[in-house]
Amino acid sequence: MKTVLVAMMLAAAIGGCATTGKLNSGERLALYRAHAGEPVKSFRYFGSLNGWTELGDSALAVWTKPAEAWLLNLSGPCPDLSFAPAISITNMMGQVSARFDRVIVHGSGPMAHVPCRIDTIQPLDVKAVRASEKELREAKISERAADQGTETD
């Protein structure tokens, strides 16, 4: 069932890529949700992130290690998340907990340092996310090459 869902989501995302050449936040969120596990109460956090990706205004993926990532669903829209140059995450003694901790958006605008409550936390299958992203990139390259081939005819 999950494989069918991922295939449908990839097909929709590829269709969306045809005009923009890039996944929008909603398509990226669908990709990440397709590879997210069941919600957990918390995860270990040692004060620094290996990376993060905004997935719209109310979700993001954070990497705590190169092969360990979490999908954080926020309790509502988080102002300026899509434009934030940096974020931080609150924690209690190295533990980030759903419904307690917050993502803090760091920016230079009027919404700088806005705390956004983490509603749910889901572990991500990092290998599957990367494989899906790679498939999408390859599909975009193939589609672009096919479009250029028809333009020269």
Helices and strands as residue ranges (DSSP letters): H 2-20, H 25-34, E 42-44, E 51-54, E 59-65, E 68-74, G 81-83, E 86-89, E 95-97, E 102-106, E 114-124, H 126-151
